[in-house]
């Protein structure tokens, strides 16, 4: 019998291109600074060619980062998404394989792999422009409950919401397989684009929801900046809700009861890329091991704080070893 998978990430297996730029570079982009917008391959190439230096390359994608972070703490993970037919796809798959992840559930396409240009300005904010490539060709017909056999928990990234038929098929298939599920809202753009269906998705198919302050505010526009009320309201839809407030800590809600989790303060944040994804990875690693919600939030805060101190969502091997020792 195949080894049980603790967590499978579902989303776009994106290769990140990471570059430091001045504010003027992103201010000249269509759509402006901050957030994530979809572009085609040609537009992405134009932006890359305009950079002063070659970007760093790393495996990314929201659900991919979360699964990767959980795996580095000892969670047995897999990934479900569509790779391309290029070297970037091989790079992505090999990176997951190298940490002992199950790579048998990747799908394979006939076009280049998804890529995301992550532009980091001096204030550490990231502006992302993404070409979904092969990831965008994943069809609902390619997904079934068989993809989730032997899996305890399914973690879905919000960007799946841009393909509602695919999202519905993933939700239904995970439910049929008897998995628990979590959903990361991913960006305020995702929330706004899906406001007519997201509440029903959360109520019917999601056990844990992750949102930052911008995403929570977009979902509950009438609540101003009352993040505690947002966390409570989320927990009326899902079993557990986590509202992440960056340097202000986080709020974990269950059954209307809210737990505040102190932030982990760092001397200098270099890049916020992957911070929320790593936060979810730490949280889910602890949750799948039966830790209480405060401890789950502490794990999330520690990983989120770690990743903002490096460029891109990648920590050194030595640091991962230290974290495994510290977190048990």
C-alpha positions in Angstrom: 0.0 0.0 0.0 1.3 3.5 -0.9 2.5 5.7 2.0 -0.1 8.0 3.3 0.2 11.7 2.2 -0.3 14.2 5.0 -0.9 17.2 2.7 -1.3 17.7 -1.0 -1.0 21.2 -2.4 -3.3 22.1 -5.4 -2.5 25.0 -7.6 -0.1 26.3 -10.2 3.5 24.9 -10.1 5.1 28.3 -10.9 8.8 29.0 -11.3 9.6 32.3 -9.7 11.9 34.9 -11.2 13.0 37.2 -8.5 14.4 40.7 -9.0 15.1 43.8 -6.9 13.9 47.0 -8.6 13.3 50.6 -7.8 9.7 51.9 -7.4 9.9 53.7 -10.7 10.1 50.3 -12.5 6.8 49.0 -11.1 5.1 52.3 -11.2 5.5 52.2 -15.0 3.9 48.8 -15.3 0.2 48.4 -16.4 -1.7 47.8 -13.2 0.9 49.6 -11.0 2.5 48.5 -7.8 1.5 45.6 -5.5 -0.6 42.5 -5.9 -0.5 40.0 -8.7 -1.8 40.3 -12.3 -1.8 37.8 -15.1 0.2 38.5 -18.3 1.1 36.4 -21.4 4.5 35.0 -22.1 5.5 37.9 -24.4 4.7 40.6 -21.8 6.6 38.7 -19.2 9.6 38.4 -21.5 9.5 42.1 -22.1 9.6 42.8 -18.4 12.5 40.4 -17.8 14.5 41.9 -20.7 14.0 45.4 -19.1 15.7 44.4 -15.9 19.2 45.6 -15.1 20.3 42.1 -13.9 19.2 38.5 -14.5 16.6 37.5 -12.0 17.1 34.7 -9.4 15.2 31.5 -10.1 13.3 29.5 -7.5 10.3 27.1 -7.4 7.2 29.0 -6.2 3.4 29.2 -6.5 1.2 29.8 -3.5 0.2 26.2 -2.8 3.7 25.0 -3.9 5.4 27.2 -1.3 3.0 26.0 1.4 3.5 22.3 0.6 7.3 22.8 0.4 7.5 24.6 3.7 5.4 21.9 5.5 7.6 19.2 3.9 10.7 20.8 5.3 9.3 20.5 8.8 8.6 16.8 8.3 5.1 16.7 6.7 4.7 14.1 3.9 3.5 16.1 0.9 2.5 15.8 -2.7 1.5 18.3 -5.3 -1.3 18.4 -7.9 -0.8 20.8 -10.7 0.3 20.9 -14.4 3.9 21.2 -15.4 5.1 22.4 -18.8 7.4 20.8 -21.4 10.6 22.7 -20.6 13.6 22.9 -18.3 11.7 25.1 -15.9 9.2 22.2 -15.3 12.1 19.8 -14.8 13.6 22.2 -12.3 10.3 22.4 -10.3 9.7 18.7 -10.2 13.3 17.9 -9.2 13.1 20.4 -6.4 10.1 18.7 -4.9 11.6 15.2 -5.4 14.8 16.2 -3.6 12.9 16.8 -0.3 11.1 13.4 -0.5 7.8 14.7 -1.8 5.5 12.5 -3.8 5.8 13.9 -7.4 3.6 11.2 -9.0 0.5 13.4 -9.0 1.8 16.2 -11.2 0.1 16.5 -14.6 2.1 17.3 -17.7 1.3 19.7 -20.5 2.6 20.5 -24.0 3.5 24.2 -23.5 6.1 26.0 -21.3 5.8 26.0 -17.6 4.2 28.7 -15.5 6.4 31.6 -14.4 6.0 34.5 -12.1 8.2 37.6 -12.2 8.3 38.9 -8.6 9.6 42.5 -8.4 10.8 43.5 -5.0 11.0 47.2 -4.3 13.1 48.9 -1.6 10.2 48.8 0.9 10.2 45.0 0.5 6.8 45.0 -1.2 6.4 42.6 -4.0 4.7 43.2 -7.3 3.9 40.0 -9.3 3.2 39.4 -12.9 2.4 35.8 -13.8 2.2 33.8 -17.0 0.3 30.7 -16.1 1.6 28.7 -19.1 1.0 25.0 -18.8 -0.7 25.4 -15.4 -3.6 27.2 -17.1 -4.2 24.2 -19.4 -5.2 21.9 -16.5 -8.7 20.7 -17.2 -11.4 19.7 -14.8 -11.6 16.4 -16.7 -8.0 15.6 -15.6 -9.0 15.8 -11.9 -10.8 13.0 -10.0 -11.0 11.6 -6.5 -8.2 9.2 -7.4 -5.8 12.2 -7.3 -6.6 12.4 -3.5 -6.4 8.8 -2.6 -4.4 8.2 0.6 -4.3 12.0 1.3 -5.3 13.4 4.7 -5.5 17.1 3.8 -5.9 19.2 0.7 -4.6 22.7 0.5 -5.9 24.9 -2.3 -4.5 28.2 -3.4 -6.9 31.1 -4.2 -5.6 31.5 -7.7 -7.6 28.4 -8.7 -10.7 30.6 -8.4 -9.8 32.2 -11.8 -11.0 28.8 -13.3 -14.2 28.1 -11.5 -14.9 24.8 -13.2 -11.5 23.6 -12.1 -12.0 24.8 -8.6 -15.4 23.1 -8.3 -13.9 19.8 -9.6 -11.1 20.0 -7.1 -13.5 20.7 -4.2 -15.9 17.9 -5.2 -13.1 15.4 -5.7 -11.4 16.2 -2.4 -14.7 15.9 -0.7 -15.4 12.5 -2.4 -12.0 11.3 -1.2 -12.8 12.2 2.4 -10.0 14.8 2.8 -10.0 17.8 5.1 -9.3 21.0 3.2 -7.8 24.4 3.5 -8.0 27.5 1.3 -5.6 30.4 1.0 -7.4 33.5 -0.4 -4.1 34.4 -2.1 -4.8 38.1 -3.0 -7.5 40.7 -2.7 -7.9 40.5 -6.5 -9.0 36.9 -6.1 -11.5 37.8 -3.5 -13.0 40.6 -5.6 -13.2 38.4 -8.7 -15.0 35.6 -6.8 -17.2 37.4 -4.4 -20.4 35.9 -5.7 -19.2 32.3 -5.1 -16.4 32.3 -2.5 -18.7 32.4 0.5 -20.5 29.2 -0.6 -17.1 27.5 -1.3 -16.0 28.3 2.2 -19.2 27.1 3.8 -19.6 23.9 1.8 -16.0 22.7 1.2 -13.4 24.4 3.4 -12.3 23.5 6.9 -9.5 26.1 7.3 -9.3 29.5 5.6 -6.2 31.7 5.5 -6.5 35.4 4.7 -4.4 38.5 5.3 -5.8 41.8 6.3 -6.4 43.0 2.7 -8.1 39.8 1.7 -10.2 39.7 4.8 -11.2 43.3 4.3 -12.2 42.6 0.6 -14.4 39.7 1.8 -16.0 41.7 4.6 -16.0 45.3 3.2 -18.6 46.4 5.8 -16.3 45.6 8.8 -13.8 48.4 8.3 -10.6 47.3 10.1 -12.3 45.1 12.7 -10.1 42.1 12.0 -11.4 40.2 15.1 -14.9 40.5 13.8 -13.7 39.3 10.4 -12.0 36.2 12.0 -15.2 35.4 13.9 -17.3 35.8 10.8 -14.9 33.5 8.8 -15.3 30.9 11.6 -19.0 30.9 11.0 -18.3 29.6 7.5 -15.3 27.4 8.1 -14.2 25.3 11.1 -11.0 27.4 11.6 -10.0 30.8 10.3 -6.7 32.5 10.3 -6.4 36.2 9.7 -2.8 37.3 9.3 -1.9 40.9 10.2 1.8 40.9 9.3 3.9 42.7 12.0 0.8 43.0 14.2 0.5 39.2 14.6 -2.5 37.0 13.7 -5.9 36.0 14.8 -7.1 32.4 14.9 -10.8 31.8 15.2 -12.9 28.7 15.9 -16.5 28.5 16.9 -16.5 32.3 17.3 -13.7 32.3 19.8 -10.6 34.2 18.7 -7.0 33.5 19.7 -4.4 36.2 19.2 -0.9 35.0 18.1 2.0 37.3 18.8 4.1 38.3 15.8 7.7 37.2 15.4 9.6 40.4 14.9 12.6 40.5 12.6 15.3 43.2 12.3 14.9 43.6 8.5 12.4 42.2 6.1 14.1 41.9 2.7 11.2 40.4 0.7 7.6 39.4 1.6 7.4 36.8 -1.2 6.0 33.6 0.2 5.5 34.9 3.7 1.8 34.0 3.8 2.4 30.7 2.0 5.1 29.8 4.6 2.8 30.9 7.4 0.2 28.4 6.1 2.8 25.7 5.8 3.9 26.1 9.4 0.3 26.2 10.6 -0.7 23.1 8.7 2.4 21.1 9.8 1.4 21.8 13.4 -2.4 21.3 12.8 -1.8 17.9 11.1 0.2 16.8 14.2 -2.7 17.7 16.5 -1.2 20.9 18.0 -3.6 23.4 19.5 -4.5 26.5 17.5 -2.2 28.9 19.4 0.7 26.6 18.7 -0.3 26.2 15.1 -0.3 30.0 14.8 3.1 30.2 16.4 4.6 27.7 13.9 3.1 29.8 11.1 4.5 33.1 12.5 8.0 31.6 12.9 8.1 30.4 9.3 6.6 33.6 7.9 9.2 35.6 9.8 12.0 33.4 8.5 11.2 33.7 4.8 10.9 37.5 4.8 14.6 37.7 5.7 15.7 36.2 2.4 15.0 37.0 -1.3 12.4 34.5 -2.5 10.7 31.7 -0.7 13.9 29.6 0.0 15.7 29.1 3.2 19.2 27.6 3.6 19.6 23.9 4.4 21.2 24.8 7.7 18.3 27.0 8.7 15.8 24.3 7.9 17.8 21.9 10.1 17.7 24.4 13.0 14.0 25.0 12.6 13.2 21.3 12.6 15.2 21.0 15.9 13.5 24.0 17.4 9.9 23.1 16.4 10.2 19.3 17.0 
